[in-house]
Amino acid sequence: MKLESLQEEPKLVLTYPHKSNFNRIGCLSMVVFSFIVIRVLKHLMRYHTDFSDKMIIAIVLIVAPLLVWFMGYYLFINGVKLEIYENEVVQYYTYGSRGRSVLHFKFKLDDIEQIKTKNRPFHCLKMTIKVRNPIFCGLYEKKLNKLEKVSIILDRKKADCFMQEIEQFHRK
């Protein structure tokens, strides 16, 4: 399973379906929301009343953690991609700190032990795949001798295509 043999285009790419729309809307809304919170905090800090102090504490304890959670969720949604190639090799990518996709695991279709799906809103589902002995691609390739879980949020139609691909592979 050398990378030189994978120069062809993948036959199926599984990733978050609304990624580009979510990037535009999600990033813009988080920036605007952060700006509003900072302006409200600056405005409240001018007044030194009990009410303004309580509001500052409420914002810091409630709104700031929510903003951090939304940022983490935003990064998690766009953080994974699964590519399936013609030679039954699957590559699982995560995104690095500079936005480039980094190859995390690679494995063959016959290494898949179990597939679980959970429905999500907007015609999406979360697919969790248990993989037996994947190859970890860090600084060097290392075969992990354990069961590893990979998760991805994808469109239901793409999930159906993936399941059909798995069924066709097991019929061979």
N, C-alpha and C positions, 0 to 999 in steps of 0.2 A: 504494500500500500504506500508507495512512494508518491510524493507530490508531483513529480514529473509526469506521471501517468494520468493525473487529474486535470490536465490543461484544457480539456473540452468543457463546454458549457454544461451546467447542471440541468438535469431534465425536470427537476422540481425544486423550487425554493419556497420554504415555509418561513414566514415572518409575520409580524403584526400587520394586519390588512390596512389599517387607517394611519399608517405611520407618517406619511407626509402631511396629511391634514392635521393629525394630532401634534406634529412638530410645530406647525405654524400657529395653531390655536393655543396649544398648551404652553409653549414658550412665551408667547405674547401675553397670555392671561397671567402667568406667574410673575412676569416682569411688572405688569400693571398692578397686580395685587400687592407685590412687595413695595412698590412705590407708594401706594395708598397707605399701607401700614406704617411705613416710615414717616410719611407726612402727618398722619394722625398722632403718632408718638411724639413727634417734634411739637405739634400744636398742644398736646396735653402737658408736655413738660414745661411749657411757659407758665401754666397755672399751677399753683402749689396748694390745691385744695384736697380734701379727703377724697372727693369723687374722682378727680383726675388721677390721683395716686392709685385708687382701686381700678380704674380703667386701664392704666398702664400695666398693672400686675395682671389683669385679665387678658390683655392682649399678649403679653409676654408668655403667660402660661397656657393660653389656648390657641391663639392665632399663629404664633411662631412655630410651635410643633406641627400644626396642620400644614403650614407652608413647607416645612422640611419634609413631611410625609409625602406631600404632593410632588415635590421635587424628586424624591426617591422613587415614587411610583412612575413618574415620567421617565426616569432613566431606566427603570426595570422593564417597562413595556417595550422600549426600543433597544433592549440589551441583548437580544438573542436572534439567531437566524440558523436555520437547518437547511442544508443543501444535499440533495440526493443525486448521484451520478449514475450513468449507464452501467458501470461495472459494479453496481450494488454497494458502493461506498457512500457512507453518510458522514457529513462534516457538520459539527456543531460550533457555531461562532458566538462569541460574546464581544461586546464593544469595549475598547480600551478607553483610557482617560482622554485621548485626543480625538475620539470619535471614529477611529479606524476599527474595522472588525478584526478580531484576533481569533485565530483557530484555537479552540479550546480542547475539543475531543474529536476523534474520528473513529469510526467503527463500520462494520459490515452490517447489512440488513439481517443476517442470520444471528447476530449478537443481541438482537432485541428480545428481551425476556417478556415484558409486559407493557401494555399501553393503556393508560387511563385517561378519560376525557371528562371534563366538567364544562357545562354550558356557561357562557358569559354573555353579557348584553351586547347588542349591536351585531348579531349574527357571528359572534366569535365563540371560541371555546379554548380552554386551557388543556393542552395535551402534556401528560407526564409520561415519559418513556424510561423504563428501566433497562439499562444496557449492561450486558455481561462483558467484563474485561475490555473496556475501551482503551484506546491509545491516547494518552494525555500529550498534548502538543504545547509544551512550554518552551524553555530554553533548548530542550532536547526532547525527542520522542521517548515516552516511557509507557509500557503496557501496564495498566493497573489490573491487578488480579483481584478485583472485587466488583460488586454490583454498584453501578453508578446511576443516579437519576438525573435526567435533563428535562426541563420544562420549557414550553413555548406557548404563546398565545397566538392563535391563527384563525383565519376565516374557516367557516364550516365546510365550504366547498373544497378548499385546499386540503382540509382534513380528510374528506371523503376520497380525494385523489390519492392521498398518502396511504389510506387504509386499503384501497384497491391495489396500489403498488405492492404493499406488504402481502396481500392475498395472492397476487400473481407470482410473487417471488416464492412463496411457500408451495405453490402448485407445481413449480418446476422440479 
